[in-house]
């Protein structure tokens, strides 16, 4: 199972060249097996970034989400267990969305594909892959 960080999702679906070849192959393979996932919080982040003109989605965020789910990415809901786990990630920076995404990956036993240096360097138990490689 692979969980995409928000920027990795954007790079993948919008064809941004920053996603590395190995990460792209990992995503393609897990998409075929139905185990390529995205946290629900990533859609919140995308909507915020779109509203602040930090990204430019080709369609509105609701339609963008529907298209992503239609191609087979699995949306991971935020439940109480993930919310509580997000508060227990020692020495991880305080960004709440990142904490929820990391907690989701840990709870699912998924590999997190991210280029976030703070997550890649975090010492906690998390299987991760640098999205740039």
Protein Blocks (a to p, Z undefined) as FASTA:
>chain_A
ZZddfklmmmmmnopakbcfklmmmmmmmmmnopaccdfklmmmmmmmmmnopaccfbdf
klmmmmmmmnopacddddfklmmmmmmmghiafblklmmmmmmmmmnopacddfbfklmm
pcbdcddddfkZZ
